[in-house]
Amino acid sequence: MSPIPSDLAHAQEEWRATYRRLAARPQTVQRRRLVHLSMQVLFHPYWQDRRTGAWAALHGARHVPAAS
């Protein structure tokens, strides 16, 4: 699996920071920023033809279903 692109990792970090700010102090500008960042992360070209493994690499192993 190829490494996660830096722009995707940066967008995810920004998403988390924006989410924390929004939780602490709800504002329209933060909600809009969160939507914009969500689109950047979810529709990044890196995700084309990739499945759970790539998602887990970005979000951590807690999102991968346990093997049966």
C-alpha positions as CSV (number, residue, x, y, z in Angstrom):
1,M,0.0,0.0,0.0
2,S,1.4,3.4,-0.9
3,P,1.8,6.0,1.9
4,I,-1.0,8.5,2.6
5,P,-0.4,11.7,0.7
6,S,0.6,14.7,2.8
7,D,-2.4,16.8,1.6
8,L,-4.8,14.1,2.7
9,A,-3.2,13.7,6.1
10,H,-3.2,17.5,6.5
11,A,-6.9,17.7,5.6
12,Q,-7.7,15.0,8.2
13,E,-5.7,16.8,10.9
14,E,-7.5,20.1,10.0
15,W,-10.8,18.2,10.1
16,R,-10.1,16.9,13.7
17,A,-9.1,20.4,14.9
18,T,-12.1,22.0,13.3
19,Y,-14.4,19.4,14.8
20,R,-13.0,20.1,18.3
21,R,-13.5,23.9,17.8
22,L,-17.0,23.3,16.6
23,A,-17.8,21.1,19.6
24,A,-16.5,23.7,22.0
25,R,-18.1,26.7,20.3
26,P,-20.7,26.1,17.5
27,Q,-20.4,28.6,14.7
28,T,-21.6,28.6,11.1
29,V,-18.1,29.3,9.8
30,Q,-16.8,26.2,11.6
31,R,-19.6,24.0,10.3
32,R,-18.9,25.2,6.7
33,R,-15.2,24.5,7.2
34,L,-16.0,21.0,8.5
35,V,-18.1,20.2,5.4
36,H,-15.4,21.5,3.1
37,L,-12.7,19.4,4.8
38,S,-15.0,16.4,4.9
39,M,-15.3,16.6,1.1
40,Q,-11.6,16.9,0.7
41,V,-10.9,13.8,2.8
42,L,-13.7,11.6,1.6
43,F,-13.4,12.4,-2.1
44,H,-9.6,12.6,-2.3
45,P,-8.2,10.6,-5.4
46,Y,-6.2,8.5,-3.0
47,W,-9.4,6.6,-2.1
48,Q,-10.1,5.4,-5.6
49,D,-9.9,1.6,-5.8
50,R,-9.0,1.4,-2.1
51,R,-10.9,-0.2,0.7
52,T,-10.7,-0.6,4.5
53,G,-6.9,-0.9,4.7
54,A,-6.3,2.6,3.4
55,W,-9.0,4.1,5.6
56,A,-7.6,2.3,8.6
57,A,-4.1,3.7,7.9
58,L,-5.5,7.2,8.0
59,H,-7.9,6.7,11.0
60,G,-6.1,4.0,13.0
61,A,-6.8,0.3,13.5
62,R,-9.8,0.9,15.6
63,H,-11.9,1.3,12.5
64,V,-11.0,-2.1,11.0
65,P,-13.4,-4.9,11.7
66,A,-11.8,-7.8,13.6
67,A,-10.9,-10.9,11.6
68,S,-13.2,-13.8,12.2
